Amino acid sequence: MKRGTVWKWTKRTLWSLGLVVIVAYIGLCVWVRVNETRLIFIRNRPYIPPSPSLALNQQRVEFADAEGTKFFAWVVPNSSEDTSKLWVLFFHGSEENVSIHSNDYDDFRSMGFSIMAPEYPGYLFLRETSLFMAIPLEARLQLI
């Protein structure tokens, strides 16, 4: 074979390989974009009732914003008779729900804090609220 023929096939192979890599990268980017909410906002954790030994006496408080998006929070009063006004606003992580942190609530409560733990729209009992509706709405409210 001539040197020019080998070089021609080498260039074709490199261009083909480069094209395959670019198409695979674009495909991966599209797949991640389509599935990013499902990948980031994992909502498959079950409800775990607090242990009766903790006696949290949590109260479920429900409310809605001006657009009608439903929210709820657990309010856990402090364990002492002290009616101090010390509160902890407790936000859970993205792969969790309010029921996961019962022991943390008990720790804060024993230090004299009352706790409010809001649930994000679309998690736990608010499955009918779409994150696609709630997140842009919250972003708009922050701009006001």
Backbone as a ProteinNet text record, in pm:
[ID]
protein_1_A
[PRIMARY]
MKRGTVWKWTKRTLWSLGLVVIVAYIGLCVWVRVNETRLIFIRNRPYIPPSPSLALNQQRVEFADAEGTKFFAWVVPNSSEDTSKLWVLFFHGSEENVSIHSNDYDDFRSMGFSIMAPEYPGYLFLRETSLFMAIPLEARLQLI
[TERTIARY]
83.7	0	88.3	34.2	105.3	87.7	182.2	177.4	54.8	15.2	-102.4	-231.2	-241.2	-361.6	-373.2	-262.2	-262.8	-302.2	-244.9	-276.9	-423.4	-479	-619.6	-710.4	-679.9	-762.3	-743.6	-628.3	-604.3	-687.1	-686.2	-766.4	-915.2	-963.9	-1105.8	-1140.7	-1053	-1078	-1080.7	-985.5	-982.4	-1104.3	-1144.8	-1264.5	-1388.9	-1397.9	-1513.6	-1517.2	-1401.7	-1394.8	-1430.7	-1377.9	-1412	-1560.5	-1620.7	-1764	-1846.6	-1806.1	-1875.8	-1867.2	-1749.7	-1731.9	-1820.1	-1824.4	-1906.3	-2054	-2100.3	-2241.8	-2275.3	-2186.6	-2209.9	-2215.9	-2128.3	-2127.9	-2257	-2300.3	-2425.5	-2542.7	-2542.8	-2649.4	-2652.2	-2536	-2527.8	-2578	-2540.9	-2587.2	-2739.7	-2796.8	-2942	-3008.5	-2954.7	-3013.3	-3008.6	-2895.7	-2883.7	-2981.8	-2995.8	-3089.5	-3232.9	-3269.3	-3406.2	-3433.2	-3334.1	-3353.9	-3299.4	-3257.6	-3190.8	-3278	-3404.5	-3490.8	-3504.9	-3520.9	-3533.6	-3402.6	-3290.6	-3160.5	-3124.8	-3163.2	-3126.3	-3228.7	-3356.2	-3461.5	-3520.4	-3446.7	-3490.7	-3597.7	-3713.9	-3827.1	-3882	-3797.9	-3847.1	-3837.5	-3800.2	-3790.5	-3930.1	-3953.7	-4085.4	-4102.4	-4225.9	-4255.6	-4214.8	-4138.9	-4096.8	-4153.5	-4253.6	-4311	-4208.3	-4212.7	-4116.7	-4139.2	-4032	-4040.8	-4127.8	-4219.1	-4303.1	-4220.9	-4101.7	-4018.2	-3969.5	-3964.4	-3921.6	-4029.9	-4154.2	-4268.4	-4252	-4233.2	-4210.7	-4332.9	-4449.9	-4573.9	-4575.6	-4527.1	-4522.1	-4662.9	-4678.2	-4806.1	-4784.2	-4876.2	-4867.1	-4940.4	-4869.4	-4926.2	-4929.8	-5046.9	-5059.8	-5089.3	-5032.2	-5056	-5032.2	-5071.3	-5054.1	-5008.1	-4939.4	-4897.3	-5005.4	-4978.2	-5078	-5120.1	-5031.9	-5063.1	-5137.5	-5154.2	-5224.8	-5135.4	-5003.2	-4911.7	-4918.9	-4946.2	-4963.3	-4828.4	-4816.6	-4699.1	-4745.4	-4657.9	-4684.7	-4552.5	-4561.9	-4442.8	-4477.6	-4376.8	-4391.7	-4346.7	-4425.1	-4387.1	-4372	-4251.9	-4221.9	-4193.5	-4281.2	-4257.3	-4139.8	-4075.5	-3962.7	-4012.5	-3921.8	-3960.9	-3985.3	-3940.8	-3958.7	-4087.3	-4120.2	-4237.3	-4204.9	-4078.2	-4033.1	-4097.6	-4159	-4223.3	-4134	-4003.8	-3910.2	-3941	-3891.9	-3919.2	-3802.3	-3724.6	-3612.2	-3660.9	-3636.9	-3683.9	-3568.7	-3576.4	-3485.3	-3570.3	-3531.7	-3595.7	-3509.5	-3561.4	-3482.6	-3522.5	-3428.4	-3452.1	-3379.1	-3448.5	-3384.9	-3314.5	-3233.4	-3160.4	-3250.4	-3195.7	-3276.6	-3322.2	-3257.7	-3299.8	-3373.2	-3430.3	-3492.9	-3631	-3699.3	-3824.3	-3826.7	-3929.6	-3930.9	-3929.8	-3974.3	-3982.9	-3848.8	-3747.1	-3617.6	-3541.3	-3561.1	-3475.6	-3538	-3616.4	-3681.8	-3581.5	-3470.9	-3370.1	-3307.4	-3287.1	-3233.5	-3332.2	-3460.9	-3562.3	-3559.3	-3543.7	-3539.5	-3417.6	-3303.5	-3182.8	-3203.3	-3256.3	-3281.2	-3385.2	-3487	-3593.2	-3539.8	-3449.3	-3393.3	-3302.6	-3254.7	-3175.7	-3264.3	-3395.2	-3486.7	-3541.4	-3511.5	-3560.7	-3690.5	-3777.1	-3890	-3843.3	-3901	-3854.3	-3968.7	-3938.9	-4030.6	-3954.2	-4007.4	-3941.6	-4035.6	-4018.7	-4107.2	-4072.2	-4172.8	-4154.6	-4157.2	-4070.6	-4064.7	-4181.9	-4230.2	-4339.2	-4295.8	-4382.9	-4353.5	-4294	-4263.9	-4208.3	-4315.7	-4293.2	-4373.5	-4522.3	-4602.5	-4747.7	-4798	-4711	-4752.8	-4715.6	-4733.3	-4691.9	-4767	-4887.2	-4963.5	-4905.8	-4820.3	-4756.2	-4630.3	-4625.7	-4511.4	-4396.4	-4276.6	-4159.5	-4142	-4183.8	-4171.9	-4259.8	-4370.6	-4455.8	-4399.4	-4354	-4317	-4184.6	-4085	-3952.9	-3954.1	-4009.5	-4013.1	-4096.6	-4203.7	-4287	-4205.4	-4130.9	-4049.9	-3942.7	-3886.4	-3784.8	-3846.2	-3967.8	-4035	-4063.8	-4102.9	-4135	-4010.2	-3893.8	-3771.5	-3732.4	-3779	-3745	-3830.5	-3939.2	-4032.3	-3975.5
-118.1	0	124.6	222.8	349.3	426.5	513	593.6	684	738.8	825	751.3	626.1	546.3	519.1	486.3	460.5	588.3	699	826.8	862.1	834.1	862.3	780.1	652.2	567.1	604.4	647.1	690.9	816.1	911.6	1033.1	998.7	911.4	871.3	806.2	719.2	650.4	750.4	842.2	942.3	1033.9	1076.5	1159.4	1082.8	955.7	873.5	856	827.1	810.7	941.2	1053.1	1182.8	1213.8	1179.9	1202.6	1117.4	992.5	904.3	960.9	1009.1	1067.3	1191.5	1276.8	1398.4	1364.5	1270.3	1230.3	1166.9	1083.5	1022.5	1129.5	1228.6	1336.5	1418	1450.7	1526	1443.5	1313.6	1225.6	1220	1211.2	1209.9	1341.4	1452.7	1584	1595.3	1549.1	1552.9	1464.4	1344	1253.1	1314.4	1374.4	1437	1552.5	1632.4	1746.5	1700.1	1594.4	1542.5	1482.8	1420	1348.6	1421	1546.9	1612.7	1626.3	1655.8	1669.8	1537	1429.9	1297.9	1255.8	1294.4	1257.7	1339.9	1466.1	1554.9	1548.6	1554.2	1557.1	1418.1	1331.6	1193.2	1194	1139.4	1148.2	1011	911.8	776.7	730.6	817	777.6	761.8	654.8	634.8	719.5	734.3	801.3	708.9	759.6	681.5	750.4	690.3	756.5	766.1	876.6	891.1	783.5	744.4	643.7	696.1	614.9	659.7	697.9	639.6	672.1	816.8	878.6	1017.6	1114.7	1075.7	1160.8	1301.8	1312.6	1443.3	1534.2	1476.9	1554.8	1652.1	1603.7	1690.5	1720.9	1841.3	1884.4	1912.8	1869.6	1895	2025.2	2119	2249	2257.4	2282.9	2292.6	2436.2	2477.3	2611.4	2610	2718.1	2730.9	2872.7	2886.3	3020.3	3084	3201.9	3276.8	3204.3	3120.9	3047.5	2917	2880.6	2758.8	2637.4	2655.2	2543.9	2506.1	2377.6	2330.9	2300.1	2335.9	2307.2	2251.6	2180.4	2146.4	2143.1	2150	2145.4	2071.5	2014.4	1961.3	2069.9	2091	2180	2092.1	2094.5	2013.2	2108.9	2110.5	2200.5	2150.5	2244.8	2202.3	2113.5	2040	1937.9	1993.4	2114	2168.4	2250.6	2287.9	2373.1	2517.8	2543.5	2676.7	2716.5	2828.3	2874.1	2974.6	2944.7	3037.4	3048.1	3151.8	3178.3	3137	3038.2	2989	2881.7	2905.7	2812.8	2773.9	2655.1	2607.9	2578.6	2637.2	2608	2501.9	2380.1	2263.7	2221.6	2230.8	2188.1	2056.3	1959.2	1830.4	1833.9	1731.4	1721.1	1676	1671.2	1645.3	1500.5	1407.3	1267.4	1223	1318.1	1288.8	1351.8	1329.5	1398.2	1432	1501.1	1548.9	1436.3	1318.3	1210.2	1144.5	1171.3	1104.2	1152.6	1276.1	1338.7	1344.5	1248.2	1250.6	1262.1	1191.8	1198.8	1337.6	1402	1538.7	1634.8	1618.1	1703.4	1686.6	1562.5	1535.4	1601.7	1599	1663.1	1814.1	1879.6	2024	2054.8	1971.4	1992.9	1982.3	1887.3	1871.3	1988.9	2064.4	2184.6	2306.9	2288.9	2399.1	2468.1	2415.7	2475.1	2409.4	2488.4	2433.8	2424.7	2332.8	2307.7	2321.5	2386.4	2385.2	2322.1	2213.4	2140.1	2137	2229.7	2231.9	2121.3	2075.7	1976.6	2048.4	2008.2	2070.8	2025.3	2111.4	2070.3	1952.1	1853.2	1736.6	1621.1	1639.6	1532.8	1476.7	1358.6	1288.6	1292.6	1364.5	1360	1458.7	1536.9	1640.2	1600.6	1474.6	1425	1492.4	1541.7	1604.1	1739.8	1795.1	1922.4	1893.5	1940	1915	2007.4	1953.2	2037.1	2136.7	2098.4	2189.4	2312.1	2297.1	2411.4	2490.7	2422.4	2488	2561.7	2505.4	2568.2	2700.7	2706.8	2838.1	2939.5	2893.2	2982.9	3041.6	2956.8	3006.9	3103.5	3074.2	3163.8	3300.5	3300.8	3427.8	3505.8	3436.6	3503.8	3568.9	3509.2	3566.8	3695.8	3713.2	3832	3951.6	3926.6	4035.5	4116.6
0	0	0	-59	-65.1	65	91.2	213.3	214.3	101	91.2	124.4	86.8	115.5	265	329.4	474.3	548.5	508.6	572.9	553.7	436.4	407.6	499.7	519.3	605.8	752.9	791	928.2	958.3	864.9	883.7	892.4	804.8	808.3	941.6	989.6	1116.3	1232.4	1234.1	1341	1334.9	1216.6	1203.2	1247.4	1209.4	1249.1	1400.3	1459.3	1604.6	1675.6	1625.2	1683	1673.3	1559	1540.4	1636.3	1656.5	1751	1891.9	1931.4	2065.5	2081.6	1981	1988.5	1997.2	1915	1918.5	2053.6	2107.5	2239.4	2348.3	2341.9	2440.6	2432.6	2312.4	2295.4	2345.8	2316.1	2366.2	2517.7	2579.7	2725.9	2784.7	2722.5	2769.8	2760.5	2652.1	2635.7	2740.6	2763.4	2861.7	3001.3	3038.5	3171	3183.7	3080	3083.8	3100.3	3030.3	3038.6	3177.1	3238.3	3364.3	3487.3	3474.9	3586.4	3710.6	3695.2	3812.7	3884.9	3809.8	3870.5	3936.7	3879.2	3934.9	4058.7	4061.6	4171.9	4284.7	4250.9	4351.7	4368.6	4435.1	4455.6	4564.8	4531.9	4624.9	4660.5	4671.1	4693.7	4838.1	4928.9	5068.9	5127.8	5200.7	5261.6	5387.1	5428.1	5554.3	5667.4	5761.5	5878.1	6001.1	6064	6181.3	6293.6	6369.2	6479.6	6584.8	6649.2	6754	6868.2	6918.5	7031.4	7154.3	7167.8	7283.6	7280.4	7162.1	7152.4	7198.7	7185	7222.9	7168.5	7038.6	6977.5	6981.5	6980.3	6977.4	6859.7	6746.2	6628.7	6579.6	6530.8	6475	6327.9	6247.1	6103.9	6074.4	6013.8	5979.3	5827.1	5771.3	5626	5586.7	5474.5	5423	5273.3	5207.7	5062.4	5031.9	4919.2	4878.8	4792	4740.3	4662.7	4536.2	4481.4	4358.8	4386.3	4512.6	4548.3	4568.1	4561.8	4585.4	4733.1	4759.6	4896.9	4960.5	5088.2	5168.1	5301.4	5368.2	5507.1	5581.7	5711.9	5796.6	5924.3	5984.5	6118.8	6215.3	6317.3	6426.3	6549.5	6606.6	6724.6	6839.7	6940.4	7054.5	7138.5	7211.7	7294.9	7408	7469.6	7567	7706.7	7731.8	7866.6	7873.6	7992.1	8012.2	7977.4	7951.7	7915.2	7781.8	7779.7	7655.8	7585	7582.3	7518.6	7370	7313.4	7173.3	7084.7	7127.5	7048.6	6951.8	6824	6720.3	6630.1	6575.6	6472	6348.8	6237.9	6110	6043.3	6034.1	5993.2	5851.9	5757.1	5618.9	5595.1	5541.4	5513.1	5378.1	5351.2	5225.3	5111.4	4991.4	4873.3	4860.3	4927.5	4917.6	5044	5115	5242.6	5248.4	5359.7	5387.2	5536.2	5580.6	5719.5	5821.7	5783.5	5881.2	5910.5	5830.7	5845.6	5969.1	6010.1	6112.1	6251.3	6288.9	6420.5	6534.3	6526.3	6633.4	6641.7	6526	6527.2	6592.6	6562	6622.9	6774.8	6819.2	6963.2	7027.3	6958.1	7011.7	7028.2	6925	6934.6	7041.4	7048.6	7146.4	7288.2	7311.9	7446.6	7485	7385.5	7413.6	7436.7	7429.8	7457.4	7333.8	7216.4	7092.7	7049.3	6989.8	6915.2	6770.4	6695.1	6559.2	6460.9	6349.9	6235.8	6121	6067.5	5959.3	5839.1	5744.8	5628	5529.6	5460.1	5353.9	5220.9	5130.4	4998.8	4912.8	4822.2	4732.9	4648.1	4635.8	4554.4	4631.4	4760.1	4841.9	4933	4979.9	5079.6	5046.8	5123.2	5105.4	5001.6	4941.9	4846.8	4704.4	4668.2	4537.1	4423.2	4449.7	4341.3	4302.1	4384.6	4352.5	4272.6	4153.2	4067.4	4103	4104.7	4127.1	4013.5	3892.3	3780.1	3799.7	3873.7	3903.4	4020.8	4123.8	4248.6	4239.9	4176.6	4175.1	4099.7	3976.1	3909.9	3987.7	4052.7	4130.8	4246.3	4316.3	4426.7	4376.1	4260.9	4204.6	4172.1	4116.4	4086.2	4214.3	4320.6	4445.7	4506.2	4483.7	4537.5	4465.1	4343	4266.6	4303.4	4373.4	4408.4	4522.5
[MASK]
++++++++++++++++++++++++++++++++++++++++++++++++++++++++++++++++++++++++++++++++++++++++++++++++++++++++++++++++++++++++++++++++++++++++++++++++

